[in-house]
Amino acid sequence: MFGIVRPCAHRLTEHLKTEWMAHLCGLCLALRADHGQFARVVTNYDGLIVSVLTEAQTGRTETGRRTAGPCPLRAMRTAPVARGEGARLAAAVSLVLASAKIRDHVADRDGLLARRPVAAAARRVARSWDRAGARTGRELGFDTAVLVDAVDRQTGLEALAGPGTSLLTVTEPTETATAAAFAHTAVLAGRPGNAEPLAEAGRLFGRLAHLLDAVEDQTADDASGAWNPLTATGTSREEARRLADDALHGIRLALKDAEFTDGHLAHVLLAHELRVSVDRAFATTGAGCATHGATHSAQGGGQPPHVPVPGNPYADPASGPWHPGPGGPGGGPLPPEPPNRRGTLAGCAVWLGLACTCQMCCGTYEDPWSRQRREALCNDPGSCCDCCDCCSNCSDGCGCCGDGCCCDGCDCGCDC
């Protein structure tokens, strides 16, 4: 359940990457604290946006962070993680929606769930998660019944949908659920004026999530005979793309109507990363992740500035990050092998964490056993696309793809 908003390390500044990971780990740890270890399996990239929106309205506080212990998914490093009502709301929403997803798979008799003993066990887990999510929701003043009702209505709408049925009729339950979750972040943050624009942003985000899921799964669903919204309603991919683009535009307009104390990360995720997600789903970009290449144009020059590779003090500034050398993206010699190698089991655990979090795909990563810096699969910036073309039009700097807002001269059409 990784979700549709999956930012690559190349497209986030070091600060925003740290903040994004803080919310992701905060969601995971909130699930463990409120609902037990097994509940952590429902951690997902989209759920953390609820936590991001809450903090964007309240601003980061000292009590909003704590230092978490080593974790295999962080290469056994400690890290600051988000905590508080935003993370707990994200956990409750993720848990309830995951339980609904399980019930949906049970009803469809998917895979192992076609077997009665497995299906019975899955139903028990779903009921337990429903109760746990509802309990946390009540503590936060959020009624999770709206989520359960929306998911229950989904099955009936799918049964009635056919050629000619509007695709938006099918996406409505998802829109309603995400609108309620987004709007409640304004309640937690004490900004009631933000409830309406955030509800609109949530409604359109839910529409996008449903659309992109349908687009990505259509080929496999058609081959297996599974129900797919696009196939069932006879909606073309061109029409689906038009609806997705309209939703993207609507989300940006809604975010402009909301008041944030620090909305940089929310803007990057909901304005720019969503665009990347749409392009990826409709296969309009390359398979590689986007680099932070647009930033260098914003500096007013044609050549990218030197950005040292994190964790590589041996990088040669003369070669620059855009000219790979023997030491990786920053050039220079490789650092000597550290003496504190990990054992076999510890290394395997770290390798599993790196693989599951895609850290072996982008940038550089620490070898699970030797702790040396390794080049990832997507380490050639030349093979990556640019996440925003607007920065070339800006003379005084633009942070479209980083942690700032676009300047007045931005002509990228991103409405920021």
N, C-alpha and C positions, 0 to 999 in steps of 0.2 A: 504494500500500500504506500508506495513512495510518493504518489501524487503527480500533478502536472507541472508544478513550479519547481524545477530542479536546476538551480543556478550552478554554473561551472565556476571553479576557482579563478579562471582566467577573466571572468567578467565582473568580479567583485574586488574592491580594494581590500587590503589586509584588514582594515578596521571593520568593513562591512561583512567580510567573511567571518571574522571573530564574532560579530554580533549575531549573524545568522546561525552559526553553530551554537551560540549560547541559547538561542530560542529552541533549536532542535533538541539539544541535550536537556533543556529545561522541560520540554514536553515529555521526553522519555522518563525523566526522573519524577515528574509530577504523576505520571501514570503508575510508576512503581510505588511512590509514597502513598497514594490514595487508593490504589486498586491491586497492588501486588505485582510480583515480578513478571508473571505471564502476560499481564496487560501491556507490557512494553512492546509487544509484537505489533501493536496497532499504531506505533509511532509513524507519522507520515509528514511529508514536506508541506502539504497544503494545510494541515491542522495547525502548524506553528504560526501561520499568518494571523490567526486569532490572537496569539500572544504578542506578535509584532505590532498589530494594530492597537492593542491595549497600551503597550509601552510607548508607542508613537504619540499617543494622546496625553499620557501622564508625564512623559519624560523619564529618563533613566534615573533611578535613585540608588542610594547605597544599599538599601534593603532589597532592591530588585535584583541583586546578583549575589551569588555565593560561589565559592570555589569547590568544585566537585573533584572527587578522587580519580585515580587513574582508571581508564576504561579501554578495552580492546579496540573499540570503534574510534578512539582518538589516539591510537598507537601507544596506549598505556600512559598517556599524559594527563595531568590535571588541567582544568580549564574553568573559566568563569561561566556559570550557567544562569539562565533567567529563572526567577521564582516569583511566586505571588499569584494573584487572582487571574491574571491573563493566562499563565501557564496552566493553571487548574481548569479554567474554562476550556482551553484548547484540548486538555486531556479528556474532559467529560464529553465534549462534542465528538472527538475522535473515537471514543469508546462506544458511544451510542450508535454512530454511523457504521462502525465496524460490526457491531452485533446485527444491525439491519442487513449488512452485506452478507453475513454468514447465513441468515435466514433466507435470503434471496438465493444463495448457492444451494442451500438445502432443498428449497422448493424446485429448483431447476435440476436437482440430482446431478450436480457437476462432479466429475471425477470420483474420488473416494466417498463423497457424500451421497452417492447412490446406494451405498451399503447402509442398512438400517442401524447397526450398532454405532457406526461413525456419525451418521446423521443425528442419532439421539444424543450422543456426546456433544456434538456441535450445537444443538438446540439448548442444552444445559449451559454451555459457555455463553451463548447469546443472551439467555435470560439473566445470567449472573451479571454480564456487562451492562445490560439495560438497567438493572437495579442500581448498580454501582454508579453509572453515569448520572442517573436521575438523582441519586443521593448527593453527589457533588454539585449538580446543577441547582438543587434546592438551597444548598449552603451559599451559593453565589447569586441567588435570586433569579436563576434561569430555568425555565420550564422545558425540560427535554422532550416533553410530550409532543411539541411541535415538530421535532425531528422524527420521532417515531411515526406520527400521523402522516408526515410527508412521504416517508419510505413506504408505509402501508398503502397509500394511495397510488404509488408508482406501479405496483403490480396490476391494479385494476385498469389504470390508464394504458398500460402496455397491452393488456388483453383486448381492449377496445380499439386500439390504434390500427389503422390500415392505410392503404394508398389514398392520398388526398388529405389525411390528417395532418394538421400543422405540427411541425417538429417542436414548436414551442409549447404545445400542449403536453408533450411527453417530458420536456425538461422542467416543467413547472414545479413538481415536488422538490427537485434538487435545488431549484432557485429559492423556494420558500425556506428550506432548511438552512442554507448558507446565509440568506438575508437575516434570519433571526440570530444566528451566531455572530455575524459581523456587527449588527445593531447593538447587541448586548455589550460589546466592548466599550461603547460610549457610556453605558450605564456604569460599568465598573470603573471607568476613568473619570466619572463625574462630569461628563460633557454631553448633556442631553441633546444639545443642538446638533451633534454629529450623528445621532441615531438615524435620521432619515437618509442623508447621503451615504452613510456606511451600509444601510440596508439595501440601497440601490446598488452599491458596489458589490455587496454580497450576492444579491440576486443575479447580477450579470456574471459574477465569478462562477456561481453554480451552473449557469447556462453553459459557460465555456467548458467547465469540467466535464459536463455531460456530453457536449458536442465532441470534444477532443477524444474522450474515451470511445465514443461511437466511431469516430473516424479511424482511430488507430486499430480498433478491433474488427472493423467491417469485413476485411478479407478473411480473417480466421473464423468469424461468426458465420459468414456465408458458406465457407467450406464445411463447417461442422453442423450447419443447420440451426445454429443458435439464433435467438431473437436479437435484432440490431435495429436501433431507431431509424437509421438512414434507409435501410433496406425495407423495413416494415412500412414506413410512410412514403416511400418513393422519393425521398429528398436527394437531390444531386449533391455531389461534393462541392460544386460551385456555389450552390445556395447555402450549404453548411459553412463554407468559407466566408460568405457575405455576412451571415449571422454572427460568426466568430469575430470578424472585423468590427461589426457594429457594437458587439459586447465590449471589445477592447476600448473602443472610443468612449463608450458610456462609462466604463470604470474610471478612465482618466478624468472625465468631467466630474464624476461623483467625488473623486479624491480632491479635486480642486475646491469643492464646496465644503469640505470638512476642515476643521482646524486641528493642527497637530503641533505639539511642542517640538518634536524631532521626527519628521516623517521621511527621512532619507531612505532608510531600509524598506519601508512600506512602499515608497515610490518606485524603487528599483525592482522590487518583487512584482508589484501589481501593474506597473506601467511598462517596464522593459523586459523583465523575464517572462511575463505572460506572452508578449509578442514573440519571443524566441520559442516558447512552447507551441504557439499556433503554427509558426513556420515549420517547426519540427514535425508536428502531426500531419501537416499537409505536404510535407516533403519539399518545402521550398528553400531549404538551406542544406548545406553539406552536413555530413555525419559528424564532423568534428565540432567541438565546442567553440564558442566565440571567445576571442581574447579581449583583453582590455585595451585593444589597439587604438580605440577612438580617443583615449585619453591623451596620447602624445600629440595629436593634431590640435588639441585644445591648448597646448602650451604655447601656441603661436609659431611653431616651427615645424618643418617637415620631418625631422628625425626624432625618433622616440628618445626621451631622457633615460638615463640609467636608473633602473629600478632593481636594487639588489635582490637576489633570490633569497627568500626567507630560509635561514638555517645554513646558508652557504657563505661563510666569511672569506672563502678563498676565491670568490668571483672576481674577475678582472674588470674594473669599470670601463677600461678602454674598449673591450669587446662588446659590452652592452648586452642587455637581455635578449635582443632580437637577433644576435649572431651567435648561435650555439657553438660552444667550444668544447674541449675535452672534459670540462667540469660541468656540463649541462647548460641550461639557458643563460647563465651568467658568464660562461667561459671560465678559463683558468683551470688549474689542476684540481683533481678530486681531493677531498680531505682524506687524511690517513684514516684507516679503519679503526674505529674505537675499540678499546680493549674489552668493554663490557658487552660482549655478545649475549643475546638472549638464548635461552635453552630451546630445545625442540618444541616442547608443548607451548611455551610462551610465544615463540615465534609463529607457530601455527595459529594461535589465537589472534595475534596481531594481523597476520596475513588475511584471515577471514574477515576481520573488521575493515581492513583496507579494501578488500574486494567488494564487500557489501555496501560500502559508502562511496564507491567509484573513485577513491583517491588514487588508484593505480591507473586511472585513465587520463588524468589531467595533471599537468605541471610536473612536479617532482614529489617523491615520497621517500620515506625512510625504510630501508630494507628491514623486513620483519626480524631477521636473524642477526645480520652484521651491523645494522644501524647506519649503513652508508646511504647517501642520497642517491636515488635512482631516477632515471628519466622515465616518465610515464608514456603511454601509448600516444596521447594527444599532447606532445611536447613541442611540436613544430608550429610556431605561430603562423607560418606561411600557409599552412593547410587549414587554418581556422577562418571563420567568417568574422566580420566586424559586427558588433551588436548595435551600433548606431552610426549613421553617416552624418549626423548633424554637426559634429564637433568641428568639421572642416570649415563651417560657416561662422564660427565664433572666434572673435579676436581677443576677448578678454578671459577666455577660459570657460569650459563647460564641464559639468560633472555628470552628464547624462548617465554615463555608465559607471559612475562611481558614487561618491557619497555627497554629491551636491546637486543643485538644480540647474537646469539649462539656463544659459544667458539669454538676454533679450534678442540677440541676433540669431538664435537657433531656428533653423528652417527645416527641421526633420519631420515636422508634422506630428510630433508626439504630444502636443498640447501641454507641455510642462513649462 
